[in-house]
Amino acid sequence: MESPLTRNIQPDRVPLDIKAVKRAGGYEALRKALKSMTPAEVTDTVKRSDLKGRGGAGFPTGPKWSFVPMGPEAPRPKYLVVNADEMEPGTFKDRLLLEGDPHQLIEGTILAAYAIQAEVGYIFLRAEYKEAERRLRKAIAEAYEAGYLGRNILGSAFSAGFNFELHLHVSAGRYMCGEETGLLNSLEGRRATPRAKPPFPQVSGLWGQPTIVNNVETLSCVPHIINNGPDWFKQLSYTEDGGTKIFGASGRVNHPGLWELPLGTTLRELIFEHAGGMKPGYQFRGVLPGGASTDFLTEEHLDVKLDFTSVQKAGSRLGTGTAIVLDDQTCPVGMVLNLERFFAQESCGWCTPCREGLPWIANTLEALEEGEGLPGDLDLLASHTRKLGPGNTFCALAPGAMEPLQSALKYFRADFERHIEEKRCPWRN
Amino acid sequence: MMAKIFIDGKTYEVDPADNLLHVALSLGFDLPYFCWHPAMGSVGACRQCAVKQFKDENDTRGRLVMACMTPAAEGTRISIHDPEAAEFRASVIEWLMLNHPHDCPVCDEGGECHLQDMTVMTGHVYRRNRFKKRTYRNQYLGPFIHHEMNRCIQCYRCVRFYRDYAGGRDLDVFAAHDHVYFGRHEDGVLESEFSGNLVEVCPTGVFTDKTLQQHYTRKWDLQTAPSICAHCGLGCNTIPGERYGSLRRIVNRYHEEVNGYFLCDRGRYGYEFVNSPERIRQSRIKSAQPGELGIVPVEEVLSRLGEMLAPGTPLVGIGSPRASLEANFALRSLTGPENFFAGISANEARLHHRILNILREGPVPVASLREVERSDAVLVLGEDLTNTAPRLALALRQSVRNQPLERARQRNIDLWNDAALREIIQDEKGPLYILAPAGTRLDDVATSTTHLAPDDLARLGFAIAHLLDSAAPEVSGLPAELSSRAEEIAETLKAAKNPLIVSGTSLGSEAVIQAAASIAWALKAVNPDTRIVLTVPERNSLGLALLDNKDLDDAQEALERNPNAMLVILENDLYRRASTGSIDKLFDSAGQVVVIDSLENRTTAKADLVLPAATFAEGDGTLVNYEGRAQRYFQVLPPRDEIRESWRWIDELMRARHHELHGTWNDLDDVLRALSEQAPVFAPVLEIAPPEGFRLVEQKIPRQPHRYSGRTANRANITVHEPKPPDDPDAPLAFSMEGYKGQPPPSLIPRYWAPGWNSVQALNKFQAEVGGPLIGGSPGRRLIEPSAEARPSYPQDIPDAFVPREDEYLALPLYHIFGSEELSRLAPAIAERTPEVHAVLHPALAEKLAAADGQSIQIRLEGDTIRLPLRLDASLPEDLVGLPAGFPGIPANLPGWVKIELVSEEGA
């Protein structure tokens, strides 16, 4: 079983320096691309690999790049932005890649920039990732020194003097900055409110210029696709979605952590093999398979393959691939309340349903937890899960926030009802 | 190309460039909204205008979309009445009302609140939320705006107007999630000259009119009428509101071509001069004691008039650019044209006639403010527009978007998609060159600014004209730096699609105006879409110029020719027109002096007889704005006490004089008819509003709304009998709540109000298309249409370069939106924003004079000497002195050479 993404990551996560990276095959893909592939060929290769975005939405990466206007008439400059604002609750997989192998990300970023012919790139990093910041700064400096960044990269006549400047930007810290257009506004120094689409960032992104925003893990896949070809990448997985994925698990499992596994690994294997199963004395009750903004799956779904299509069929989303496990001694209402408080707090305040609806939901859940629930509360919550659905709100924050709530109401309804009937939280003493 | 769309199964032909909300409102549907504004486009924030969209005729499920963010593309199928869409819209209101205080009865917005209207429209009635409401701290924002943040529904309109549209910097959105805050970073006066529009832009009671609050009245209790702003020459349309004899507020009256949706703060808050204690309410005759005026019964005044005006007494009349066409014409009829004088200085009269000729003869047409907004390269020559013609500055601020917008068009971004447009445009601005004596409040959007003395400004202008057309005279000896600036400007103007040249009278320089015209003429040969704007200072400057071209010097001569002539002065403080000495001389040369005016001033103090005149609020009249557009304003309240419209007083003078016209003028229409017969240029004034006899279903149009309260109780403390409403002999409007309830013709709309739409946004129902003309067309008519074929010859008299003098400095008038205009400066809120009188020097000149910031200097101009504290401004050229135009004590005859002396500390 191959694990290209974590191949060079040491157990202590201390990254290799650029010499060691090069010895381990780093920047080979960049050399290959810049000396023998046109930008269109790079995009085409990624397209054929079926690489899908690893940030949560799973949008195909190659097609996304192909929407960028190319050729001499295209607006200049173009931008490549790395979304390293990993703030989804329960998600910490990009952190591993950022801290453990920053050169892999930088190489992928340069390749993506070459494919869309971007002149400037920004890594938009979560504020709290201090270690990653330190390591990225060092790695970027090394890459500049080695001639992988800056002007006339690798001095290649074939790539006609490709120039690319890469900057690290550390976020001031809001969940909204992880939404790609909120991120762009934040990067411009504006409030991190999302933008309406169309126009898409590929047409009007950073400072109104053509821009691609890709997740850390997505870009980290790219050097391996260029090195080994799309067919190799596709065969890494168990299913039709190409490649491996950094999966994770948190909650009351024996070994919370992260593992690079083929896409299509089952939920059961993830939780009960890699994460070591439930801690003694705890029973599995459910799981948010891909971070806080995905629907609960339960016992009956444990054999679902963790890929974009299969998880969706089961009624949830692969999301970031980092599972939050709910056990039998944790109140599902309390868990959902904790999540909804987070989403209400992180709403940017731009659109009405999100700004006003989420605090109402959080207040209602809190009332349930405090034994002050009323009979109509569950209907109120259920109606919000519909009204805060996709398209009704300005961006995906509130619809994402509704996923754990709507599935909790479906799978743990009796628990919600007990809160109202018993006028208390049954999990509290 | 029109698109066919389907709304609830019916087919409509619409413009596919519009969004569905714009289309639905234009078609008359009641679709609620908050964040969208017709002048500011869509941002999709409030989610209030949700409708159900179907893919095709087979799609029965559909999905919710926001109408404001969805193009009205060919084949679009939507349902407004779809139950899911209706339920969602009610939910949006429910969410907005979670934290909105239930304080409508004590809220200034109550009764004209868009949030109230939309709440009723969606059917949300029952409060389910049982949790605490959020609260905020309110801010002090200055004398114009009251702040009540708890009422905020976070539609973001305030910051979008204040920052994005009006260029303000000190109002912003702070914090996040359900604690978003709209205000300043700390308490303080809002800086923007357009802050008052927040009152109308805010859909609820967060930003309300602070002056209204001082004498609060609900919209339904306000008596209102269509009016025209009295405080500059642009002619913005307004709706003043009155209760119990005092004026309570001004709101915008939409005019597609003129002010659109917005007013400046001088126009909105200047109204309180009408309520001023300085108002003249009684006739007064100079008593035995010299210099004292005694109030006497009107009957005695009229009989005294008979003596004063005995046949044979020569008569000299001085009119006013502040008075209506009718008043000026009446005086001119009384005295005869040969003895009627325009009441402005010789220089100002020359400027006005120059402007009139430029506009009348062509070939360059004047731009309406709407056209100004659409221009894509602008040169401003000699004007600080934010302070002389504020609404024009706001229009110019929009014009700089036009060139960058081309890029949005290229990328197929809908022009209503506001956030996307601003993203594409970023900080890019189309060309706007400002050539002025000092910095202006438009500099932040200017391509470049050049600060020169007036003659040098004119020379630079002539140089640009020469570069555009070599037939225009060459300017010799221009410094290289200015030559290259001229080249850049000429090239940019030449490359534009809709170039605009803006100048005006504020520097008192005919050469500056000539230079502006020369540029426009030269450009016109290259581009037929060239436009010009020449601003004039007062509400009827151009109307008066059309009527007469004789100035105060001519009046002086006439008085000298006719010793002991009786002088009749109409609504004019002559001391604001010329030096104190020359006006004193004028009075010395006159016999008896009759002054008809509304407010006490230095001129009324000279009068033997003062007759109380109506202001715009108490009288009807016609005004001609900077573009030659004649517009009618109507009484908001009947004149009280002895106040009468000026033309009616003049009719009394005619009676006393046994003038043949006396008795022929029974109402305003008679005056207008006589005017158009005497001067055919005014013929269209008869058509700009229906005559007095106009009726709809045999009824007049009521000035009072149908919910006007207390009609039978208002005077119950005096008598239980309800008095008959006052008659209005001049207009088809009634001082009553009875009358025609439907939509009147556009010139007679007394307020925007429609069933279900109680707020200012009821305007949608009065427009043929939202953001378009009013149903029935835009009111008013241009009196001047230039010939496109005219080929005027370029003026050859280019001034010499400005040469500083040894011991004297050229003093220029510097204008202040709050303080320079005669009437508005009497409004308390405006007075609070008016700076102290002062002199402005360049720091280097101050250093040369060994004067420090704040120190007092003494300035001598001809006979006048004034002592002023000093302010330093590095944007003013070193050899100039800036004086606040129109401020007390500041000489009227600026520009002029002054001597400056330092005032010793003991002396101060």
Chai-1 contact restraints between the chains, C-beta under 6 A:
chainA,res_idxA,chainB,res_idxB,connection_type,confidence,min_distance_angstrom,max_distance_angstrom,comment,restraint_id
A,A196,B,G44,contact,1.0,0.0,6.0,A-B,restraint_1
A,A196,B,M69,contact,1.0,0.0,6.0,A-B,restraint_2
A,P199,B,I413,contact,1.0,0.0,6.0,A-B,restraint_3
A,P199,B,A420,contact,1.0,0.0,6.0,A-B,restraint_4
A,V203,B,R411,contact,1.0,0.0,6.0,A-B,restraint_5
A,S204,B,E423,contact,1.0,0.0,6.0,A-B,restraint_6
A,S204,B,I424,contact,1.0,0.0,6.0,A-B,restraint_7
A,W207,B,Q426,contact,1.0,0.0,6.0,A-B,restraint_8
A,G208,B,E423,contact,1.0,0.0,6.0,A-B,restraint_9
A,G208,B,I424,contact,1.0,0.0,6.0,A-B,restraint_10
A,G208,B,Q426,contact,1.0,0.0,6.0,A-B,restraint_11
A,Q345,B,H177,contact,1.0,0.0,6.0,A-B,restraint_12
A,S347,B,H177,contact,1.0,0.0,6.0,A-B,restraint_13
A,C348,B,A176,contact,1.0,0.0,6.0,A-B,restraint_14
A,G349,B,A176,contact,1.0,0.0,6.0,A-B,restraint_15
A,G349,B,H177,contact,1.0,0.0,6.0,A-B,restraint_16
A,G349,B,V180,contact,1.0,0.0,6.0,A-B,restraint_17
A,W350,B,A45,contact,1.0,0.0,6.0,A-B,restraint_18
A,C351,B,A45,contact,1.0,0.0,6.0,A-B,restraint_19
A,C351,B,R47,contact,1.0,0.0,6.0,A-B,restraint_20
A,T352,B,C46,contact,1.0,0.0,6.0,A-B,restraint_21
A,T352,B,R47,contact,1.0,0.0,6.0,A-B,restraint_22
A,T352,B,V92,contact,1.0,0.0,6.0,A-B,restraint_23
A,T352,B,W95,contact,1.0,0.0,6.0,A-B,restraint_24
A,P353,B,R47,contact,1.0,0.0,6.0,A-B,restraint_25
A,R355,B,D178,contact,1.0,0.0,6.0,A-B,restraint_26
A,E356,B,W95,contact,1.0,0.0,6.0,A-B,restraint_27
A,E356,B,L98,contact,1.0,0.0,6.0,A-B,restraint_28
A,G357,B,W95,contact,1.0,0.0,6.0,A-B,restraint_29
A,P359,B,D178,contact,1.0,0.0,6.0,A-B,restraint_30
A,N363,B,F131,contact,1.0,0.0,6.0,A-B,restraint_31
A,K387,B,S91,contact,1.0,0.0,6.0,A-B,restraint_32
A,G391,B,R63,contact,1.0,0.0,6.0,A-B,restraint_33
A,G391,B,L64,contact,1.0,0.0,6.0,A-B,restraint_34
A,N392,B,L64,contact,1.0,0.0,6.0,A-B,restraint_35
A,F394,B,G44,contact,1.0,0.0,6.0,A-B,restraint_36
